[in-house]
């Protein structure tokens, strides 16, 4: 009996080990992508009529990355990590809150919606105290195929050919529901934010010796911001037309360098107008790579758009290797 158990254990160990070896040999690695897009505005019209608008989209997705012969990688959708959602106020004064959630499990989607609404009604800075009613709308994700989301990433960190469709299904007949959800489409647009090289030259080479600063290529986020605006709502897409005043550049440098990790940071505080009095107040990118083969460990982006009154939005993105 003991011998049989040992043989069975050995067989299982061999199968798992063989599967892991094949997985590693094919250069397939799981990465987790997190994105958050928040926008808010508050103030008074004609000095007496208050307005309060809040919007938040958030999601977390795993991608399977596979290196290609040219050194670049193809990222294909693997699964979702957490329930994705869009939370937004519906009326001019911010008294009505709407929460839309998406998950494979409709029960989990409902449960998350209930908890998130309770959290927003209590802990959302400034806006919580004005919320008088809240509505939750659970949706179901209808596809699990790798084609649900995909993109190519170059060695120097440029994302190309972003595509996909999560096929978000409305399982219930929500009366008078005409609010844009589009959390997956917003995610696809944020992936395009990784649109420039963080290396000082076209050939990455060995950057451990770089002790000087270098500039990124000129960057313009007009198209990405307008695409996100269209997915937020038809009204925003029609009335908010972003136009970046002039291209900006990130100033990069190697912040840390070891045998196993190179940490590159890029920062810019351009204060360049992108719509009305709203400016790109801050843009930063943080990258960690393995210097032995330039394999990505972490890539983060933080974009802050504000006017002098504090109205505007933030975009926070993170692509992280799961086993790191």
matplotlib code that plots the C-alpha trace (Angstrom):
import matplotlib.pyplot as plt

x = [0.0, 2.8, 4.7, 1.7, 1.2, 4.9, 4.5, 1.4, 3.0, 6.0, 3.7, 1.9, 5.2, 6.5, 3.3, 3.4, 7.1, 6.8, 4.0, 6.0, 9.0, 7.0, 5.4, 8.8, 10.4, 7.7, 8.5, 4.9, 4.5, 1.4, 1.2, -1.5, -2.8, -4.5, -6.2, -8.0, -9.6, -11.2, -12.7, -14.5, -15.7, -17.5, -18.3, -21.1, -22.7, -23.6, -22.2, -25.4, -26.1, -23.9, -22.8, -21.0, -19.9, -17.9, -16.7, -14.6, -13.7, -11.5, -10.5, -7.8, -6.9, -4.3, -2.5, -0.5, 2.7, 4.7, 8.0, 8.4, 11.6, 12.2, 12.3, 8.9, 6.0, 2.4, 0.0, -3.3, -6.2, -6.0, -8.7, -10.0, -8.6, -11.4, -14.8, -14.6, -16.8, -17.8, -19.2, -20.7, -23.1, -26.2, -27.6, -26.3, -26.0, -24.4, -27.3, -27.8, -25.1, -24.9, -22.6, -22.2, -20.2, -18.9, -17.8, -18.1, -20.0, -23.3, -23.7, -20.2, -21.0, -24.1, -22.3, -19.4, -21.9, -23.7, -20.4, -19.0, -22.1, -22.0, -18.3, -18.8, -21.8, -19.6, -16.0, -15.9, -14.2, -16.4, -19.2, -20.4, -22.3, -24.4, -25.5, -29.2, -29.8, -27.7, -28.4, -26.4, -26.5, -24.6, -23.4, -21.9, -18.7, -19.5, -16.2, -13.1, -11.1, -7.6, -9.1, -11.1, -8.0, -4.6, -1.7, 2.0, 4.7, 8.1, 11.3, 11.5, 7.9, 5.7, 2.2, 0.8, -2.2, -4.4, -7.7, -10.5, -14.1, -15.3, -18.8, -20.4, -24.0, -26.9, -28.8, -31.6, -34.1, -33.0, -35.9, -34.9, -31.2, -29.2, -25.8, -22.6, -20.7, -17.7, -15.3, -13.5, -13.2, -11.7, -9.2, -8.2, -7.5, -5.5, -3.2, -2.4, -0.9, 2.3, 3.1, 6.7, 10.2, 11.7, 15.2, 17.6, 18.3, 16.4, 18.7, 18.2, 21.6, 23.2, 21.8, 23.4, 26.1, 23.8, 24.2, 22.8, 19.3, 17.6, 14.3, 11.5, 10.2, 7.5, 4.2, 0.7, -2.3, -5.0, -6.3, -6.3, -8.1, -10.8, -11.4, -11.8, -14.2, -16.4, -16.6, -17.4, -20.7, -22.2, -22.6, -18.9, -17.8, -19.8, -19.0, -15.5, -12.9, -9.4, -6.5, -3.1, -1.5, 1.9, 3.8, 5.5, 8.6, 9.5, 12.9, 14.2, 17.1, 18.3, 17.3, 18.7, 20.8, 21.6, 22.4, 18.8, 16.9, 17.2, 14.8, 14.1, 12.0, 10.6, 8.9, 7.3, 5.3, 4.5, 1.4, 0.3, -3.4, -5.4, -9.0, -10.2, -8.3, -7.4, -3.7, -1.5, -0.2, 2.0, 3.0, 5.3, 6.4, 8.2, 9.8, 11.7, 13.3, 15.7, 19.0, 20.0, 17.3, 15.4, 12.3, 9.7, 9.0, 6.9, 5.7, 3.6, 2.0, 0.5, -1.2, -2.9, -5.1, -6.4, -7.4, -6.6, -9.8, -8.8, -11.3, -10.0, -9.0, -6.3, -5.2, -3.2, -1.9, 0.2, 1.5, 3.3, 4.8, 2.9, 5.7, 7.9]
y = [0.0, 2.4, 1.4, 2.1, 5.5, 6.4, 5.4, 7.5, 10.4, 10.1, 10.0, 13.1, 14.9, 13.9, 15.1, 18.4, 18.9, 18.0, 20.5, 23.2, 22.5, 22.7, 25.9, 27.4, 26.1, 27.9, 31.2, 31.6, 33.7, 35.2, 38.9, 40.8, 44.0, 46.5, 49.7, 52.5, 55.5, 58.2, 61.5, 64.0, 67.6, 69.8, 73.4, 75.9, 77.3, 81.0, 80.9, 79.3, 76.0, 73.2, 70.3, 67.1, 64.5, 61.3, 58.5, 55.4, 52.4, 49.6, 46.1, 43.5, 40.9, 38.2, 37.9, 35.0, 36.4, 34.3, 35.5, 35.4, 34.8, 38.6, 39.0, 40.8, 39.2, 38.4, 38.9, 37.0, 37.1, 34.4, 35.3, 38.0, 38.6, 40.6, 41.8, 44.8, 47.7, 51.3, 53.6, 56.9, 59.5, 59.9, 63.3, 66.9, 67.1, 63.7, 62.4, 59.2, 56.6, 53.8, 50.8, 48.4, 45.2, 42.4, 38.9, 35.3, 34.5, 36.5, 35.7, 37.0, 40.1, 40.8, 40.3, 42.5, 45.2, 45.2, 45.5, 48.2, 50.4, 50.2, 51.2, 54.1, 55.4, 55.5, 56.1, 58.0, 61.3, 64.3, 62.6, 60.1, 62.6, 63.7, 60.2, 59.6, 56.5, 53.9, 51.3, 48.1, 46.5, 43.2, 42.0, 38.7, 38.3, 36.1, 35.0, 33.2, 32.9, 34.3, 36.7, 38.5, 40.8, 40.7, 42.9, 42.8, 44.3, 45.2, 44.7, 48.5, 48.5, 49.7, 48.1, 47.6, 46.0, 46.1, 44.3, 42.4, 42.1, 40.7, 40.4, 41.8, 40.4, 42.1, 39.2, 41.3, 43.7, 46.9, 49.4, 52.7, 51.7, 53.7, 54.1, 53.2, 50.4, 49.8, 48.8, 46.4, 49.1, 51.5, 48.9, 48.4, 52.2, 52.3, 49.5, 51.9, 54.3, 52.2, 53.8, 54.7, 53.2, 53.7, 52.8, 55.6, 54.1, 51.9, 49.0, 48.3, 46.7, 46.9, 49.9, 49.1, 51.7, 54.6, 57.1, 60.1, 61.1, 60.7, 61.9, 59.9, 60.6, 63.4, 62.0, 63.1, 61.5, 63.3, 60.2, 58.0, 60.5, 61.1, 57.4, 57.0, 59.9, 58.3, 55.1, 56.9, 58.3, 59.5, 63.0, 63.2, 61.9, 64.6, 67.6, 66.9, 67.1, 66.7, 68.4, 68.3, 71.7, 70.3, 67.0, 66.2, 64.1, 62.0, 62.4, 58.9, 57.6, 54.3, 54.5, 51.1, 48.5, 44.9, 41.6, 40.6, 43.9, 47.3, 49.9, 52.7, 55.8, 58.5, 61.7, 64.8, 67.7, 69.5, 71.4, 71.3, 72.0, 69.1, 70.4, 73.8, 74.7, 71.0, 70.3, 67.2, 67.9, 64.8, 61.8, 59.1, 55.6, 53.0, 50.0, 47.0, 44.5, 41.5, 42.7, 39.3, 39.1, 42.4, 40.4, 42.7, 42.5, 45.5, 48.5, 51.2, 54.4, 57.3, 60.2, 63.1, 65.6, 68.6, 72.2, 74.8, 73.9, 70.2, 69.0, 66.4, 62.7, 60.1, 57.0, 54.4, 51.4, 48.4, 45.4, 43.0, 39.6, 37.3, 35.1, 38.1]
z = [0.0, 0.9, -2.2, -4.4, -2.7, -3.3, -7.0, -7.3, -5.6, -8.0, -11.0, -9.9, -9.2, -12.7, -14.4, -12.5, -13.1, -16.8, -17.1, -15.4, -17.5, -20.7, -19.4, -18.7, -21.9, -24.0, -22.2, -21.0, -17.9, -16.2, -15.7, -13.7, -15.2, -12.8, -14.0, -12.3, -13.9, -11.7, -12.6, -10.4, -10.5, -8.0, -7.6, -8.2, -11.3, -11.1, -7.6, -6.2, -8.0, -6.7, -9.0, -8.0, -10.5, -9.7, -12.0, -11.3, -13.4, -12.1, -13.1, -12.7, -15.4, -15.8, -19.2, -20.5, -22.0, -24.6, -26.0, -29.7, -31.7, -32.1, -28.4, -28.2, -26.3, -27.1, -24.2, -24.3, -21.9, -19.2, -16.6, -14.4, -10.9, -9.3, -10.2, -12.6, -12.0, -12.9, -10.2, -11.1, -9.9, -12.1, -11.3, -11.3, -7.5, -6.9, -4.8, -7.0, -7.3, -9.9, -9.7, -12.6, -12.0, -14.3, -13.4, -14.7, -11.6, -11.4, -7.7, -7.0, -9.1, -7.1, -3.8, -4.7, -5.9, -2.5, -0.6, -2.9, -2.7, 1.1, 1.0, -1.4, 0.6, 3.7, 2.6, -0.7, 0.1, -0.1, -2.1, 0.4, 2.5, -0.5, -1.7, -1.0, -3.2, -4.9, -7.5, -8.3, -11.8, -12.0, -15.4, -16.6, -18.7, -21.7, -23.0, -21.6, -24.8, -25.2, -27.8, -25.1, -24.8, -26.5, -27.3, -28.3, -26.1, -27.4, -25.4, -24.8, -23.4, -26.3, -26.5, -30.0, -31.6, -28.5, -29.2, -27.6, -26.5, -23.2, -24.4, -21.2, -20.9, -19.3, -17.7, -16.2, -17.7, -16.0, -16.4, -18.0, -17.9, -20.4, -18.7, -20.5, -18.8, -21.2, -18.4, -20.8, -23.6, -21.1, -20.1, -23.8, -24.1, -20.9, -22.3, -25.1, -22.5, -22.7, -26.0, -25.9, -25.2, -21.7, -23.0, -24.0, -27.4, -29.8, -28.9, -25.2, -24.7, -21.3, -19.4, -16.1, -16.8, -17.5, -14.7, -16.7, -17.5, -20.8, -22.4, -23.9, -27.3, -27.5, -26.1, -26.9, -25.1, -27.0, -28.9, -25.8, -23.6, -26.3, -26.7, -22.9, -22.8, -25.5, -23.4, -20.2, -21.7, -24.9, -23.3, -22.2, -25.6, -27.4, -25.2, -23.9, -26.7, -25.4, -27.3, -25.7, -26.1, -27.1, -26.7, -23.4, -22.5, -19.5, -17.9, -17.3, -15.1, -13.6, -9.9, -8.9, -10.6, -9.3, -10.9, -10.8, -11.3, -12.9, -11.7, -14.2, -13.3, -15.5, -14.4, -15.8, -14.4, -17.6, -16.7, -20.3, -21.1, -22.4, -22.1, -20.9, -17.7, -17.0, -17.4, -17.3, -13.9, -13.5, -15.6, -14.2, -15.3, -13.1, -14.7, -13.2, -15.6, -15.3, -16.9, -18.0, -20.7, -20.3, -19.1, -17.6, -13.8, -13.3, -15.4, -13.7, -15.0, -13.0, -14.8, -13.0, -14.8, -12.8, -12.9, -10.2, -8.3, -8.1, -10.7, -13.1, -13.0, -12.5, -14.3, -12.4, -14.4, -13.4, -15.3, -12.9, -13.4, -11.1, -9.8, -9.0]

ax = plt.figure().add_subplot(projection="3d")
ax.plot(x, y, z, "-o")
ax.set_aspect("equal")
plt.show()
